Structures are given as structure tokens and as C-alpha cells.
Amino acid sequence: MELLKQKITEQGVIVSDQVLKLDGLLNHQVDPKLTMEMGKEFAKRFGDAGVTRVVTVESSGIAVAFATAYELGVPLLFARRKKTLLAEPDMLCERVPSFTKGIVTDILVSREFISENDRVLFIDDIIANGDAARGLIKIIGRAGAELVGAGIVVEKCFQSGARAIRDQGIRLESLVRIASLDGGQITFAD
């Protein structure tokens, strides 16, 4: 997506050779028009997969996952990072580290909203080491649902996450692939 590359170039802040801050368009503030375009693109790429539910992890993936679910005409389910007082006691749960937050958290999904009848599309904002993705993939499997693929807005090719997911035989589609952040420059892979 050329528009996404342009926005990343204009608004992305390189924090280090491993971290790209996209707060201006994806992780803190959301560009609605761009987000809907990303949803359309994911819907186009996965439109033939028979998706019945889009799943993401709160919070940065929600906007793009919503746009994708809207375009596909299916519900959006997001994994929570905190258990609430109203949470059911038998939630599907995985403990995952967060690369950018530097912490370990639980991700939780209610069994009420995912089942063996679902064909699930996982959507997320950025994939670095892929820990959250692997955790959510385990939850989807434990629910008995079928994972039809993963759509990632930004793939950091220099980290192992996307490769590890693809090595599991999972279809992973990225809108933008970044080869390097070395020298304070964003180098796109495509």
C-alpha cells in the first residue's frame, strides 16, 4: 500500500534500529480514512477465505480489525489484556510478552464469542517478535476455530515474528514490510 508507506515515512518516528513509533496514525491517534483503506485491502486479500470472525489483540489492532470486519460483514472479537470483574472464570488465556511495552501480560478471550464453527482472520498492527500473535493463535486453536490467516499492517522483516508464523504454515499478509531501521532510515522491503 503506497499510501501507507507514504504516511509511515511522513509520520513514523524511529526510536532505535528495532523500534518504529507510529503513534500519529496507528498506535495512539488513528487516521480514519487510511484505516478504512487498510480494512478494504485486508478484505480484498482474504475475501475468499470464508471468514466468519475477525480477531485482534487490544488495543492498537482494534481500529484496523474493525475496518476489516466491517468490510467483510462479520463480527470483530478482541482479546483483552486485563481481566475485568465481569469476566467469566473460564476464559481462554495465554501469557505473552510485549516487545514494545517490555512487559508480560495475559490475553483473554471469552469462550462465548469463538467456537469450532468459526473461520477466523487475525488482524494486528505490527509484528515484531510475534509473541502476541502466537498467543492468540493458541487461543484460536484451543477454541477449536480454524485460523484462515493473519493480516498485519506493518511487518518488521528484521525480527522473527512473521517468519515464525509463516513457518507454522499460516498465511500471513502484510500491507507494508520494513527491511531495516538502521541509520535512522526506514527501508521498505517491497
Long-range contacts (C-beta under 8 A, 24 or more apart in sequence): 1-37, 1-38, 1-41, 1-175, 1-176, 3-34, 3-37, 4-34, 4-37, 4-38, 4-153, 4-175, 4-176, 5-176, 5-188, 7-31, 7-34, 8-154, 8-176, 8-186, 9-186, 12-186, 14-181, 14-184, 14-185, 14-186, 16-181, 17-180, 17-181, 17-182, 18-128, 18-156, 18-158, 18-159, 18-181, 19-100, 19-181, 20-126, 20-154, 20-156, 20-178, 20-181, 20-186, 22-125, 22-126, 22-154, 26-60, 26-63, 26-64, 26-125, 26-126, 26-153, 26-154, 27-60, 27-125, 27-126, 30-63, 35-63, 35-64, 35-66, 35-67, 36-67, 36-70, 38-64, 38-67, 38-68, 38-153, 38-175, 39-64, 39-66, 39-67, 39-68, 39-69, 39-70, 39-71, 40-67, 40-71, 41-175, 42-67, 42-68, 42-71, 42-121, 42-123, 42-151, 42-173, 42-175, 43-68, 43-71, 43-72, 45-151, 45-173, 46-72, 46-121, 46-148, 46-149, 46-151, 46-173, 47-72, 49-119, 49-121, 49-148, 49-149, 50-119, 50-148, 51-119, 51-120, 51-121, 51-148, 52-117, 52-118, 52-119, 52-120, 53-77, 53-113, 53-114, 53-118, 53-119, 53-120, 53-121, 53-145, 54-120, 54-121, 54-122, 54-123, 55-79, 55-109, 55-114, 55-120, 55-121, 55-122, 55-123, 55-136, 55-140, 56-122, 56-123, 56-124, 56-136, 57-81, 57-107, 57-124, 57-132, 57-135, 57-136, 60-124, 60-125, 60-126, 61-123, 61-124, 61-125, 64-123, 64-124, 64-125, 64-151, 64-153, 65-123, 65-124, 68-121, 68-123, 68-151, 72-121, 75-113, 77-109, 77-113, 77-114, 79-107, 79-108, 79-109, 79-136, 79-139, 80-107, 80-108, 80-109, 81-105, 81-106, 81-107, 81-108, 82-106, 82-108, 83-108, 88-112, 92-139, 92-142, 92-143, 93-139, 94-135, 94-136, 94-138, 94-139, 95-135, 96-131, 96-132, 96-134, 96-135, 97-129, 97-131, 98-131, 98-132, 99-128, 99-129, 99-131, 99-159, 100-126, 100-128, 107-132, 107-135, 107-136, 107-139, 109-136, 109-139, 109-143, 111-143, 114-139, 114-140, 114-143, 114-145, 115-143, 115-144, 115-145, 116-143, 116-144, 116-145, 117-145, 118-143, 118-145, 118-146, 119-145, 119-146, 119-148, 120-145, 120-146, 120-147, 120-148, 121-148, 121-149, 121-150, 121-151, 122-147, 122-149, 122-150, 122-151, 123-150, 123-151, 123-152, 124-150, 124-151, 124-152, 124-153, 125-152, 125-153, 125-154, 126-152, 126-153, 126-154, 126-155, 126-156, 127-152, 127-154, 127-155, 127-156, 127-159, 127-161, 127-162, 127-165, 127-172, 127-174, 128-156, 128-159, 128-161, 129-159, 129-160, 129-161, 130-159, 130-160, 130-161, 130-162, 130-164, 130-165, 131-161, 133-161, 133-165, 134-164, 134-165, 137-165, 137-168, 137-170, 149-173, 151-175, 154-178, 155-189, 156-181, 157-189
